[in-house]
């Protein structure tokens, strides 16, 4: 017997793939540094709220790939009830500051410190890479 659940969706509710592409298509010049923005992600049987803010524009060094001009975003993931994903801490993501907006680094706190993940490779970009720093 199929299980049915009704969820209160809004015009801002997106599946995870749509949310990722929506974030990549935001014009960064419309973001106000430090201001919080909310997006809603429909995931399994709940709505998660992704809160993010633009920390600023930074040059990010990626091991074995070089330096990139990036947009530094601080994000918090929570449920529709407002509970945080873990303890309310933020994770940081650096995306290229060009028309591609692909992630090059992610940093997240854990109980004993933090984890950093870097992009290992990229290819097939829609636009020429215009954020590389020599």
N, CA, C and O atoms as a printed pandas DataFrame, in Angstrom:
     atom_number atom_name residue_name chain_id  residue_number  x_coord  y_coord  z_coord
0              1         N          UNK        A               1    0.845   -1.172    0.000
1              2        CA          UNK        A               1    0.000    0.000    0.000
2              3         C          UNK        A               1    0.898    1.245    0.000
3              4         O          UNK        A               1    1.736    1.384    0.891
4              5         N          UNK        A               2    0.746    2.156   -0.975
5              6        CA          UNK        A               2    1.624    3.335   -1.074
6              7         C          UNK        A               2    1.416    4.304    0.082
7              8         O          UNK        A               2    0.299    4.504    0.561
8              9         N          UNK        A               3    2.510    4.894    0.511
9             10        CA          UNK        A               3    2.476    5.892    1.573
10            11         C          UNK        A               3    2.337    7.267    0.945
11            12         O          UNK        A               3    3.067    7.595    0.009
12            13         N          UNK        A               4    1.430    8.063    1.436
13            14        CA          UNK        A               4    1.187    9.392    0.891
14            15         C          UNK        A               4    1.417   10.420    1.992
15            16         O          UNK        A               4    0.967   10.252    3.126
16            17         N          UNK        A               5    2.128   11.487    1.633
17            18        CA          UNK        A               5    2.339   12.582    2.576
18            19         C          UNK        A               5    2.154   13.887    1.827
19            20         O          UNK        A               5    2.610   14.026    0.692
20            21         N          UNK        A               6    1.507   14.816    2.438
21            22        CA          UNK        A               6    1.306   16.128    1.857
22            23         C          UNK        A               6    2.293   17.093    2.501
23            24         O          UNK        A               6    2.437   17.137    3.723
24            25         N          UNK        A               7    2.978   17.875    1.642
25            26        CA          UNK        A               7    3.947   18.854    2.138
26            27         C          UNK        A               7    3.530   20.242    1.676
27            28         O          UNK        A               7    3.074   20.403    0.544
28            29         N          UNK        A               8    3.677   21.238    2.526
29            30        CA          UNK        A               8    3.327   22.615    2.144
30            31         C          UNK        A               8    4.423   23.247    1.292
31            32         O          UNK        A               8    5.371   23.814    1.835
32            33         N          UNK        A               9    4.313   23.163   -0.018
33            34        CA          UNK        A               9    5.298   23.742   -0.918
34            35         C          UNK        A               9    4.956   25.194   -1.220
35            36         O          UNK        A               9    3.792   25.594   -1.181
36            37         N          UNK        A              10    5.975   25.965   -1.518
37            38        CA          UNK        A              10    5.786   27.355   -1.922
38            39         C          UNK        A              10    6.454   27.544   -3.282
39            40         O          UNK        A              10    7.016   26.596   -3.831
40            41         N          UNK        A              11    6.398   28.742   -3.820
41            42        CA          UNK        A              11    7.054   29.032   -5.096
42            43         C          UNK        A              11    8.573   28.894   -4.978
43            44         O          UNK        A              11    9.256   28.721   -5.988
44            45         N          UNK        A              12    9.105   28.969   -3.765
45            46        CA          UNK        A              12   10.550   28.860   -3.545
46            47         C          UNK        A              12   11.012   27.428   -3.317
47            48         O          UNK        A              12   12.218   27.187   -3.251
48            49         N          UNK        A              13   10.098   26.469   -3.194
49            50        CA          UNK        A              13   10.464   25.075   -2.917
50            51         C          UNK        A              13   11.066   24.431   -4.159
51            52         O          UNK        A              13   10.509   24.520   -5.253
52            53         N          UNK        A              14   12.222   23.774   -3.971
53            54        CA          UNK        A              14   12.920   23.135   -5.093
54            55         C          UNK        A              14   13.479   21.794   -4.647
55            56         O          UNK        A              14   13.734   21.576   -3.463
56            57         N          UNK        A              15   13.668   20.898   -5.612
57            58        CA          UNK        A              15   14.385   19.666   -5.317
58            59         C          UNK        A              15   15.878   20.026   -5.244
59            60         O          UNK        A              15   16.263   21.105   -5.695
60            61         N          UNK        A              16   16.736   19.137   -4.681
61            62        CA          UNK        A              16   18.154   19.488   -4.505
62            63         C          UNK        A              16   18.879   19.880   -5.794
63            64         O          UNK        A              16   19.699   20.798   -5.778
64            65         N          UNK        A              17   18.593   19.203   -6.907
65            66        CA          UNK        A              17   19.272   19.532   -8.168
66            67         C          UNK        A              17   18.858   20.927   -8.642
67            68         O          UNK        A              17   19.707   21.717   -9.056
68            69         N          UNK        A              18   17.568   21.231   -8.584
69            70        CA          UNK        A              18   17.091   22.559   -8.987
70            71         C          UNK        A              18   17.665   23.643   -8.087
71            72         O          UNK        A              18   18.022   24.721   -8.562
72            73         N          UNK        A              19   17.756   23.362   -6.782
73            74        CA          UNK        A              19   18.296   24.342   -5.847
74            75         C          UNK        A              19   19.759   24.644   -6.192
75            76         O          UNK        A              19   20.171   25.804   -6.176
76            77         N          UNK        A              20   20.538   23.610   -6.504
77            78        CA          UNK        A              20   21.937   23.801   -6.868
78            79         C          UNK        A              20   22.056   24.676   -8.117
79            80         O          UNK        A              20   22.857   25.610   -8.147
80            81         N          UNK        A              21   21.262   24.376   -9.145
81            82        CA          UNK        A              21   21.340   25.170  -10.369
82            83         C          UNK        A              21   20.777   26.571  -10.166
83            84         O          UNK        A              21   21.228   27.512  -10.819
84            85         N          UNK        A              22   19.808   26.725   -9.280
85            86        CA          UNK        A              22   19.289   28.052   -8.957
86            87         C          UNK        A              22   20.376   28.892   -8.306
87            88         O          UNK        A              22   20.552   30.060   -8.652
88            89         N          UNK        A              23   21.108   28.300   -7.361
89            90        CA          UNK        A              23   22.201   29.023   -6.707
90            91         C          UNK        A              23   23.265   29.427   -7.716
91            92         O          UNK        A              23   23.831   30.516   -7.625
92            93         N          UNK        A              24   23.537   28.552   -8.679
93            94        CA          UNK        A              24   24.572   28.848   -9.678
94            95         C          UNK        A              24   24.146   29.956  -10.635
95            96         O          UNK        A              24   24.993   30.602  -11.252
96            97         N          UNK        A              25   22.848   30.177  -10.762
97            98        CA          UNK        A              25   22.381   31.184  -11.720
98            99         C          UNK        A              25   22.112   32.548  -11.086
99           100         O          UNK        A              25   21.743   33.491  -11.786
100          101         N          UNK        A              26   22.292   32.661   -9.781
101          102        CA          UNK        A              26   22.085   33.945   -9.108
102          103         C          UNK        A              26   23.146   34.944   -9.579
103          104         O          UNK        A              26   24.330   34.615   -9.661
104          105         N          UNK        A              27   22.712   36.145   -9.882
105          106        CA          UNK        A              27   23.649   37.209  -10.239
106          107         C          UNK        A              27   24.297   37.703   -8.940
107          108         O          UNK        A              27   23.617   38.313   -8.114
108          109         N          UNK        A              28   25.594   37.454   -8.743
109          110        CA          UNK        A              28   26.222   37.833   -7.474
110          111         C          UNK        A              28   26.188   39.326   -7.199
111          112         O          UNK        A              28   26.286   39.740   -6.044
112          113         N          UNK        A              29   26.052   40.140   -8.232
113          114        CA          UNK        A              29   25.992   41.581   -8.019
114          115         C          UNK        A              29   24.682   42.007   -7.362
115          116         O          UNK        A              29   24.567   43.143   -6.900
116          117         N          UNK        A              30   23.689   41.112   -7.312
117          118        CA          UNK        A              30   22.425   41.418   -6.636
118          119         C          UNK        A              30   22.464   41.032   -5.163
119          120         O          UNK        A              30   21.551   41.378   -4.413
120          121         N          UNK        A              31   23.517   40.314   -4.730
121          122        CA          UNK        A              31   23.640   39.898   -3.336
122          123         C          UNK        A              31   24.291   41.000   -2.507
123          124         O          UNK        A              31   25.253   41.634   -2.941
124          125         N          UNK        A              32   23.762   41.216   -1.329
125          126        CA          UNK        A              32   24.316   42.197   -0.400
126          127         C          UNK        A              32   25.201   41.444    0.588
127          128         O          UNK        A              32   24.741   40.516    1.254
128          129         N          UNK        A              33   26.453   41.836    0.684
129          130        CA          UNK        A              33   27.392   41.170    1.579
130          131         C          UNK        A              33   26.851   41.154    3.007
131          132         O          UNK        A              33   26.465   42.192    3.544
132          133         N          UNK        A              34   26.825   39.960    3.620
133          134        CA          UNK        A              34   26.364   39.806    4.996
134          135         C          UNK        A              34   24.878   39.544    5.155
135          136         O          UNK        A              34   24.460   39.041    6.198
136          137         N          UNK        A              35   24.064   39.868    4.158
137          138        CA          UNK        A              35   22.612   39.651    4.251
138          139         C          UNK        A              35   22.289   38.172    4.065
139          140         O          UNK        A              35   22.878   37.504    3.215
140          141         N          UNK        A              36   21.341   37.660    4.872
141          142        CA          UNK        A              36   20.927   36.259    4.779
142          143         C          UNK        A              36   19.827   36.098    3.726
143          144         O          UNK        A              36   18.914   36.915    3.614
144          145         N          UNK        A              37   19.954   35.014    2.964
145          146        CA          UNK        A              37   18.962   34.645    1.958
146          147         C          UNK        A              37   18.503   33.228    2.262
147          148         O          UNK        A              37   19.295   32.406    2.722
148          149         N          UNK        A              38   17.229   32.935    2.010
149          150        CA          UNK        A              38   16.671   31.611    2.268
150          151         C          UNK        A              38   16.228   30.953    0.974
151          152         O          UNK        A              38   15.655   31.595    0.093
152          153         N          UNK        A              39   16.504   29.662    0.878
153          154        CA          UNK        A              39   15.975   28.828   -0.202
154          155         C          UNK        A              39   15.365   27.597    0.454
155          156         O          UNK        A              39   15.828   27.165    1.509
156          157         N          UNK        A              40   14.325   27.028   -0.162
157          158        CA          UNK        A              40   13.669   25.845    0.390
158          159         C          UNK        A              40   13.963   24.634   -0.484
159          160         O          UNK        A              40   13.821   24.682   -1.705
160          161         N          UNK        A              41   14.378   23.542    0.166
161          162        CA          UNK        A              41   14.703   22.316   -0.558
162          163         C          UNK        A              41   13.756   21.211   -0.100
163          164         O          UNK        A              41   13.713   20.876    1.084
164          165         N          UNK        A              42   12.991   20.641   -1.046
165          166        CA          UNK        A              42   12.140   19.492   -0.758
166          167         C          UNK        A              42   13.027   18.255   -0.807
167          168         O          UNK        A              42   13.559   17.908   -1.861
168          169         N          UNK        A              43   13.183   17.598    0.324
169          170        CA          UNK        A              43   14.071   16.445    0.429
170          171         C          UNK        A              43   13.338   15.332    1.160
171          172         O          UNK        A              43   12.955   15.476    2.321
172          173         N          UNK        A              44   13.150   14.221    0.460
173          174        CA          UNK        A              44   12.390   13.084    0.962
174          175         C          UNK        A              44   11.010   13.561    1.391
175          176         O          UNK        A              44   10.192   13.897    0.535
176          177         N          UNK        A              45   10.728   13.600    2.680
177          178        CA          UNK        A              45    9.380   13.970    3.112
178          179         C          UNK        A              45    9.356   15.222    3.979
179          180         O          UNK        A              45    8.477   15.388    4.824
180          181         N          UNK        A              46   10.337   16.104    3.760
181          182        CA          UNK        A              46   10.375   17.335    4.549
182          183         C          UNK        A              46   10.919   18.482    3.704
183          184         O          UNK        A              46   11.489   18.267    2.634
184          185         N          UNK        A              47   10.738   19.672    4.190
185          186        CA          UNK        A              47   11.292   20.866    3.559
186          187         C          UNK        A              47   12.486   21.308    4.397
187          188         O          UNK        A              47   12.355   21.549    5.597
188          189         N          UNK        A              48   13.643   21.414    3.763
189          190        CA          UNK        A              48   14.847   21.916    4.419
190          191         C          UNK        A              48   15.040   23.361    3.967
191          192         O          UNK        A              48   14.825   23.685    2.799
192          193         N          UNK        A              49   15.439   24.210    4.877
193          194        CA          UNK        A              49   15.692   25.604    4.548
194          195         C          UNK        A              49   17.198   25.809    4.480
195          196         O          UNK        A              49   17.911   25.576    5.456
196          197         N          UNK        A              50   17.674   26.245    3.324
197          198        CA          UNK        A              50   19.086   26.572    3.163
198          199         C          UNK        A              50   19.206   28.083    3.318
199          200         O          UNK        A              50   18.671   28.851    2.519
200          201         N          UNK        A              51   19.913   28.487    4.353
201          202        CA          UNK        A              51   20.170   29.912    4.579
202          203         C          UNK        A              51   21.606   30.157    4.145
203          204         O          UNK        A              51   22.511   29.414    4.522
204          205         N          UNK        A              52   21.808   31.191    3.361
205          206        CA          UNK        A              52   23.172   31.504    2.944
206          207         C          UNK        A              52   23.380   32.997    2.956
207          208         O          UNK        A              52   22.433   33.778    2.864
208          209         N          UNK        A              53   24.636   33.378    3.070
209          210        CA          UNK        A              53   24.989   34.794    3.002
210          211         C          UNK        A              53   26.319   34.906    2.269
211          212         O          UNK        A              53   27.180   34.031    2.367
212          213         N          UNK        A              54   26.460   35.977    1.549
213          214        CA          UNK        A              54   27.715   36.258    0.865
214          215         C          UNK        A              54   28.691   36.833    1.878
215          216         O          UNK        A              54   28.463   37.911    2.427
216          217         N          UNK        A              55   29.776   36.112    2.126
217          218        CA          UNK        A              55   30.823   36.602    3.027
218          219         C          UNK        A              55   31.646   37.651    2.293
219          220         O          UNK        A              55   32.020   38.677    2.861
220          221         N          UNK        A              56   31.923   37.377    1.018
221          222        CA          UNK        A              56   32.669   38.331    0.214
222          223         C          UNK        A              56   33.348   37.652   -0.962
223          224         O          UNK        A              56   33.207   36.449   -1.183
224          225         N          UNK        A              57   34.075   38.446   -1.696
225          226        CA          UNK        A              57   34.864   37.938   -2.820
226          227         C          UNK        A              57   36.274   37.681   -2.316
227          228         O          UNK        A              57   36.866   38.532   -1.652
228          229         N          UNK        A              58   36.819   36.494   -2.633
229          230        CA          UNK        A              58   38.136   36.114   -2.136
230          231         C          UNK        A              58   38.902   35.356   -3.216
231          232         O          UNK        A              58   38.309   34.763   -4.117
232          233         N          UNK        A              59   40.221   35.387   -3.112
233          234        CA          UNK        A              59   41.058   34.518   -3.939
234          235         C          UNK        A              59   41.261   33.238   -3.134
235          236         O          UNK        A              59   41.714   33.277   -1.990
236          237         N          UNK        A              60   40.923   32.110   -3.742
237          238        CA          UNK        A              60   40.985   30.808   -3.080
238          239         C          UNK        A              60   42.048   29.954   -3.758
239          240         O          UNK        A              60   42.032   29.784   -4.977
240          241         N          UNK        A              61   42.972   29.418   -2.962
241          242        CA          UNK        A              61   44.007   28.529   -3.502
242          243         C          UNK        A              61   43.530   27.090   -3.397
243          244         O          UNK        A              61   43.195   26.612   -2.313
244          245         N          UNK        A              62   43.504   26.407   -4.534
245          246        CA          UNK        A              62   43.076   25.014   -4.596
246          247         C          UNK        A              62   44.305   24.159   -4.932
247          248         O          UNK        A              62   44.923   24.355   -5.979
248          249         N          UNK        A              63   44.664   23.214   -4.056
249          250        CA          UNK        A              63   45.843   22.388   -4.303
250          251         C          UNK        A              63   45.811   21.731   -5.690
251          252         O          UNK        A              63   44.798   21.157   -6.089
252          253         N          UNK        A              64   46.906   21.820   -6.402
253          254        CA          UNK        A              64   47.094   21.226   -7.736
254          255         C          UNK        A              64   46.217   21.838   -8.833
255          256         O          UNK        A              64   46.194   21.326   -9.952
256          257         N          UNK        A              65   45.499   22.919   -8.533
257          258        CA          UNK        A              65   44.664   23.571   -9.543
258          259         C          UNK        A              65   44.963   25.052   -9.673
259          260         O          UNK        A              65   44.630   25.660  -10.690
260          261         N          UNK        A              66   45.587   25.645   -8.663
261          262        CA          UNK        A              66   45.922   27.062   -8.730
262          263         C          UNK        A              66   45.014   27.931   -7.882
263          264         O          UNK        A              66   44.360   27.464   -6.950
264          265         N          UNK        A              67   44.993   29.200   -8.228
265          266        CA          UNK        A              67   44.198   30.189   -7.491
266          267         C          UNK        A              67   43.028   30.635   -8.351
267          268         O          UNK        A              67   43.140   30.759   -9.571
268          269         N          UNK        A              68   41.890   30.877   -7.679
269          270        CA          UNK        A              68   40.666   31.300   -8.353
270          271         C          UNK        A              68   40.060   32.490   -7.617
271          272         O          UNK        A              68   40.092   32.551   -6.388
272          273         N          UNK        A              69   39.513   33.429   -8.371
273          274        CA          UNK        A              69   38.663   34.453   -7.769
274          275         C          UNK        A              69   37.336   33.768   -7.463
275          276         O          UNK        A              69   36.746   33.129   -8.333
276          277         N          UNK        A              70   36.867   33.905   -6.219
277          278        CA          UNK        A              70   35.663   33.185   -5.804
278          279         C          UNK        A              70   34.685   34.079   -5.059
279          280         O          UNK        A              70   35.017   35.178   -4.616
280          281         N          UNK        A              71   33.479   33.569   -4.939
281          282        CA          UNK        A              71   32.456   34.113   -4.057
282          283         C          UNK        A              71   32.415   33.179   -2.854
283          284         O          UNK        A              71   32.185   31.980   -3.008
284          285         N          UNK        A              72   32.635   33.712   -1.674
285          286        CA          UNK        A              72   32.630   32.921   -0.440
286          287         C          UNK        A              72   31.229   33.012    0.149
287          288         O          UNK        A              72   30.770   34.094    0.515
288          289         N          UNK        A              73   30.550   31.863    0.238
289          290        CA          UNK        A              73   29.204   31.798    0.810
290          291         C          UNK        A              73   29.241   31.009    2.109
291          292         O          UNK        A              73   29.867   29.951    2.174
292          293         N          UNK        A              74   28.579   31.509    3.138
293          294        CA          UNK        A              74   28.408   30.785    4.397
294          295         C          UNK        A              74   26.972   30.269    4.412
295          296         O          UNK        A              74   26.036   31.038    4.195
296          297         N          UNK        A              75   26.792   28.970    4.666
297          298        CA          UNK        A              75   25.473   28.337    4.556
298          299         C          UNK        A              75   25.120   27.584    5.835
299          300         O          UNK        A              75   25.993   27.079    6.541
300          301         N          UNK        A              76   23.828   27.524    6.113
301          302        CA          UNK        A              76   23.284   26.720    7.196
302          303         C          UNK        A              76   22.088   25.982    6.638
303          304         O          UNK        A              76   21.257   26.574    5.949
304          305         N          UNK        A              77   21.993   24.690    6.928
305          306        CA          UNK        A              77   20.875   23.879    6.457
306          307         C          UNK        A              77   20.020   23.509    7.646
307          308         O          UNK        A              77   20.536   23.033    8.657
308          309         N          UNK        A              78   18.712   23.721    7.540
309          310        CA          UNK        A              78   17.797   23.374    8.620
310          311         C          UNK        A              78   16.506   22.827    8.072
311          312         O          UNK        A              78   16.311   22.795    6.857
312          313         N          UNK        A              79   15.615   22.393    8.954
313          314        CA          UNK        A              79   14.314   21.879    8.541
314          315         C          UNK        A              79   13.309   23.018    8.504
315          316         O          UNK        A              79   13.611   24.141    8.907
316          317         N          UNK        A              80   12.114   22.719    8.019
317          318        CA          UNK        A              80   11.073   23.746    7.965
318          319         C          UNK        A              80   10.695   24.223    9.364
319          320         O          UNK        A              80   10.164   25.322    9.522
320          321         N          UNK        A              81   10.965   23.402   10.381
321          322        CA          UNK        A              81   10.673   23.808   11.753
322          323         C          UNK        A              81   11.760   24.700   12.325
323          324         O          UNK        A              81   11.627   25.202   13.441
324          325         N          UNK        A              82   12.834   24.903   11.571
325          326        CA          UNK        A              82   13.884   25.801   12.008
326          327         C          UNK        A              82   15.022   25.119   12.741
327          328         O          UNK        A              82   15.959   25.795   13.167
328          329         N          UNK        A              83   14.976   23.800   12.903
329          330        CA          UNK        A              83   16.077   23.102   13.552
330          331         C          UNK        A              83   17.266   23.076   12.619
331          332         O          UNK        A              83   17.109   22.912   11.409
332          333         N          UNK        A              84   18.443   23.236   13.168
333          334        CA          UNK        A              84   19.632   23.252   12.328
334          335         C          UNK        A              84   20.049   21.834   11.967
335          336         O          UNK        A              84   19.647   20.865   12.611
336          337         N          UNK        A              85   20.851   21.736   10.940
337          338        CA          UNK        A              85   21.320   20.445   10.440
338          339         C          UNK        A              85   22.135   19.714   11.500
339          340         O          UNK        A              85   21.973   18.506   11.674
340          341         N          UNK        A              86   23.001   20.419   12.205
341          342        CA          UNK        A              86   23.750   19.802   13.303
342          343         C          UNK        A              86   23.551   20.670   14.532
343          344         O          UNK        A              86   22.546   20.541   15.230
344          345         N          UNK        A              87   24.494   21.546   14.796
345          346        CA          UNK        A              87   24.408   22.382   15.987
346          347         C          UNK        A              87   24.224   23.852   15.643
347          348         O          UNK        A              87   24.484   24.726   16.470
348          349         N          UNK        A              88   23.778   24.125   14.424
349          350        CA          UNK        A              88   23.593   25.503   14.009
350          351         C          UNK        A              88   24.820   26.108   13.383
351          352         O          UNK        A              88   24.804   27.274   12.990
352          353         N          UNK        A              89   25.889   25.336   13.281
353          354        CA          UNK        A              89   27.110   25.878   12.699
354          355         C          UNK        A              89   26.968   26.017   11.188
355          356         O          UNK        A              89   26.154   25.344   10.556
356          357         N          UNK        A              90   27.763   26.887   10.641
357          358        CA          UNK        A              90   27.734   27.144    9.207
358          359         C          UNK        A              90   28.783   26.305    8.499
359          360         O          UNK        A              90   29.815   25.961    9.075
360          361         N          UNK        A              91   28.507   25.981    7.244
361          362        CA          UNK        A              91   29.547   25.434    6.393
362          363         C          UNK        A              91   29.798   26.468    5.315
363          364         O          UNK        A              91   28.907   27.242    4.965
364          365         N          UNK        A              92   31.003   26.481    4.793
365          366        CA          UNK        A              92   31.400   27.487    3.813
366          367         C          UNK        A              92   31.655   26.835    2.472
367          368         O          UNK        A              92   32.183   25.726    2.393
368          369         N          UNK        A              93   31.276   27.535    1.425
369          370        CA          UNK        A              93   31.521   27.066    0.072
370          371         C          UNK        A              93   32.066   28.230   -0.739
371          372         O          UNK        A              93   31.589   29.358   -0.621
372          373         N          UNK        A              94   33.064   27.952   -1.558
373          374        CA          UNK        A              94   33.663   28.945   -2.432
374          375         C          UNK        A              94   33.345   28.534   -3.863
375          376         O          UNK        A              94   33.718   27.445   -4.301
376          377         N          UNK        A              95   32.647   29.416   -4.598
377          378        CA          UNK        A              95   32.321   29.136   -5.994
378          379         C          UNK        A              95   33.039   30.140   -6.879
379          380         O          UNK        A              95   33.310   31.267   -6.463
380          381         N          UNK        A              96   33.343   29.726   -8.096
381          382        CA          UNK        A              96   34.098   30.604   -8.977
382          383         C          UNK        A              96   33.320   31.892   -9.249
383          384         O          UNK        A              96   32.103   31.875   -9.433
384          385         N          UNK        A              97   34.044   32.994   -9.269
385          386        CA          UNK        A              97   33.451   34.312   -9.522
386          387         C          UNK        A              97   33.551   34.605  -11.022
387          388         O          UNK        A              97   34.191   35.564  -11.452
388          389         N          UNK        A              98   32.902   33.753  -11.786
389          390        CA          UNK        A              98   32.770   33.942  -13.228
390          391         C          UNK        A              98   31.387   33.412  -13.612
391          392         O          UNK        A              98   30.580   33.130  -12.727
392          393         N          UNK        A              99   31.102   33.275  -14.868
393          394        CA          UNK        A              99   29.769   32.835  -15.279
394          395         C          UNK        A              99   29.504   31.358  -15.003
395          396         O          UNK        A              99   28.352   30.927  -15.048
396          397         N          UNK        A             100   30.536   30.578  -14.720
397          398        CA          UNK        A             100   30.361   29.146  -14.450
398          399         C          UNK        A             100   29.829   28.869  -13.042
399          400         O          UNK        A             100   29.016   27.965  -12.850
400          401         N          UNK        A             101   30.288   29.644  -12.062
401          402        CA          UNK        A             101   29.886   29.490  -10.657
402          403         C          UNK        A             101   29.964   28.042  -10.178
403          404         O          UNK        A             101   29.015   27.544   -9.572
404          405         N          UNK        A             102   31.073   27.362  -10.441
405          406        CA          UNK        A             102   31.174   26.000   -9.927
406          407         C          UNK        A             102   31.973   25.997   -8.621
407          408         O          UNK        A             102   32.867   26.823   -8.438
408          409         N          UNK        A             103   31.653   25.072   -7.719
409          410        CA          UNK        A             103   32.326   25.048   -6.418
410          411         C          UNK        A             103   33.763   24.548   -6.534
411          412         O          UNK        A             103   34.035   23.559   -7.214
412          413         N          UNK        A             104   34.682   25.249   -5.858
413          414        CA          UNK        A             104   36.084   24.827   -5.853
414          415         C          UNK        A             104   36.546   24.372   -4.469
415          416         O          UNK        A             104   37.523   23.632   -4.354
416          417         N          UNK        A             105   35.848   24.812   -3.417
417          418        CA          UNK        A             105   36.224   24.393   -2.063
418          419         C          UNK        A             105   35.004   24.426   -1.151
419          420         O          UNK        A             105   34.101   25.247   -1.313
420          421         N          UNK        A             106   35.004   23.505   -0.184
421          422        CA          UNK        A             106   33.958   23.420    0.826
422          423         C          UNK        A             106   34.647   23.182    2.156
423          424         O          UNK        A             106   35.582   22.386    2.235
424          425         N          UNK        A             107   34.200   23.859    3.199
425          426        CA          UNK        A             107   34.750   23.672    4.537
426          427         C          UNK        A             107   33.585   23.504    5.507
427          428         O          UNK        A             107   32.643   24.297    5.510
428          429         N          UNK        A             108   33.664   22.459    6.329
429          430        CA          UNK        A             108   32.581   22.186    7.265
430          431         C          UNK        A             108   33.145   21.786    8.626
431          432         O          UNK        A             108   34.085   20.994    8.701
432          433         N          UNK        A             109   32.575   22.331    9.702
433          434        CA          UNK        A             109   33.043   21.937   11.032
434          435         C          UNK        A             109   32.578   20.522   11.370
435          436         O          UNK        A             109   31.506   20.088   10.950
436          437         N          UNK        A             110   33.398   19.819   12.131
437          438        CA          UNK        A             110   33.023   18.525   12.702
438          439         C          UNK        A             110   33.391   18.567   14.179
439          440         O          UNK        A             110   33.981   19.543   14.642
440          441         N          UNK        A             111   33.054   17.537   14.909
441          442        CA          UNK        A             111   33.285   17.551   16.364
442          443         C          UNK        A             111   34.733   17.820   16.763
443          444         O          UNK        A             111   34.989   18.467   17.778
444          445         N          UNK        A             112   35.668   17.329   15.976
445          446        CA          UNK        A             112   37.073   17.431   16.380
446          447         C          UNK        A             112   37.867   18.427   15.542
447          448         O          UNK        A             112   39.096   18.435   15.597
448          449         N          UNK        A             113   37.191   19.256   14.777
449          450        CA          UNK        A             113   37.893   20.235   13.941
450          451         C          UNK        A             113   37.050   20.618   12.743
451          452         O          UNK        A             113   35.892   21.012   12.880
452          453         N          UNK        A             114   37.647   20.498   11.559
453          454        CA          UNK        A             114   36.898   20.817   10.351
454          455         C          UNK        A             114   37.424   19.977    9.193
455          456         O          UNK        A             114   38.536   19.452    9.233
456          457         N          UNK        A             115   36.598   19.868    8.170
457          458        CA          UNK        A             115   36.951   19.147    6.951
458          459         C          UNK        A             115   36.940   20.141    5.811
459          460         O          UNK        A             115   36.049   20.985    5.715
460          461         N          UNK        A             116   37.945   20.036    4.940
461          462        CA          UNK        A             116   37.987   20.846    3.720
462          463         C          UNK        A             116   38.013   19.908    2.532
463          464         O          UNK        A             116   38.756   18.926    2.512
464          465         N          UNK        A             117   37.201   20.218    1.551
465          466        CA          UNK        A             117   37.173   19.443    0.310
466          467         C          UNK        A             117   37.458   20.402   -0.838
467          468         O          UNK        A             117   36.931   21.514   -0.878
468          469         N          UNK        A             118   38.297   19.960   -1.768
469          470        CA          UNK        A             118   38.670   20.767   -2.919
470          471         C          UNK        A             118   38.245   20.049   -4.196
471          472         O          UNK        A             118   38.170   18.821   -4.230
472          473         N          UNK        A             119   37.971   20.815   -5.234
473          474        CA          UNK        A             119   37.657   20.226   -6.524
474          475         C          UNK        A             119   38.915   19.524   -7.055
475          476         O          UNK        A             119   40.019   20.065   -6.986
476          477         N          UNK        A             120   38.725   18.326   -7.577
477          478        CA          UNK        A             120   39.857   17.560   -8.099
478          479         C          UNK        A             120   40.050   17.823   -9.586
479          480         O          UNK        A             120   41.179   17.794  -10.076
480          481         N          UNK        A             121   38.963   18.080  -10.310
481          482        CA          UNK        A             121   39.064   18.289  -11.746
482          483         C          UNK        A             121   37.790   18.968  -12.244
483          484         O          UNK        A             121   36.748   18.911  -11.592
484          485         N          UNK        A             122   37.885   19.586  -13.363
485          486        CA          UNK        A             122   36.717   20.175  -14.025
486          487         C          UNK        A             122   36.954   20.118  -15.529
487          488         O          UNK        A             122   38.088   20.217  -16.000
488          489         N          UNK        A             123   35.871   19.959  -16.266
489          490        CA          UNK        A             123   35.948   19.947  -17.733
490          491         C          UNK        A             123   34.545   20.175  -18.277
491          492         O          UNK        A             123   33.556   20.025  -17.559
492          493         N          UNK        A             124   34.470   20.534  -19.534
493          494        CA          UNK        A             124   33.177   20.748  -20.172
494          495         C          UNK        A             124   32.430   21.957  -19.646
495          496         O          UNK        A             124   31.199   21.957  -19.600
496          497         N          UNK        A             125   33.165   22.991  -19.246
497          498        CA          UNK        A             125   32.508   24.194  -18.728
498          499         C          UNK        A             125   31.697   24.856  -19.831
499          500         O          UNK        A             125   32.096   24.857  -20.996
500          501         N          UNK        A             126   30.565   25.413  -19.455
501          502        CA          UNK        A             126   29.713   26.089  -20.429
502          503         C          UNK        A             126   30.365   27.374  -20.934
503          504         O          UNK        A             126   30.237   27.728  -22.106
504          505         N          UNK        A             127   31.065   28.068  -20.034
505          506        CA          UNK        A             127   31.703   29.335  -20.372
506          507         C          UNK        A             127   33.210   29.216  -20.182
507          508         O          UNK        A             127   33.664   28.363  -19.420
508          509         N          UNK        A             128   33.995   30.055  -20.858
509          510        CA          UNK        A             128   35.441   30.032  -20.627
510          511         C          UNK        A             128   35.756   30.355  -19.164
511          512         O          UNK        A             128   35.084   31.183  -18.549
512          513         N          UNK        A             129   36.769   29.705  -18.616
513          514        CA          UNK        A             129   37.184   29.963  -17.255
514          515         C          UNK        A             129   37.781   31.360  -17.178
515          516         O          UNK        A             129   38.827   31.625  -17.772
516          517         N          UNK        A             130   37.125   32.249  -16.453
517          518        CA          UNK        A             130   37.555   33.646  -16.423
518          519         C          UNK        A             130   37.933   34.090  -15.003
519          520         O          UNK        A             130   38.017   35.289  -14.735
520          521         N          UNK        A             131   38.158   33.151  -14.110
521          522        CA          UNK        A             131   38.432   33.522  -12.721
522          523         C          UNK        A             131   39.776   33.023  -12.224
523          524         O          UNK        A             131   40.097   33.177  -11.046
524          525         N          UNK        A             132   40.561   32.429  -13.103
525          526        CA          UNK        A             132   41.865   31.909  -12.724
526          527         C          UNK        A             132   42.815   33.073  -12.450
527          528         O          UNK        A             132   42.840   34.056  -13.191
528          529         N          UNK        A             133   43.589   32.951  -11.383
529          530        CA          UNK        A             133   44.544   33.982  -10.984
530          531         C          UNK        A             133   45.942   33.445  -11.226
531          532         O          UNK        A             133   46.272   32.352  -10.766
532          533         N          UNK        A             134   46.763   34.193  -11.937
533          534        CA          UNK        A             134   48.146   33.762  -12.225
534          535         C          UNK        A             134   49.082   34.202  -11.148
535          536         O          UNK        A             134   50.280   33.929  -11.223
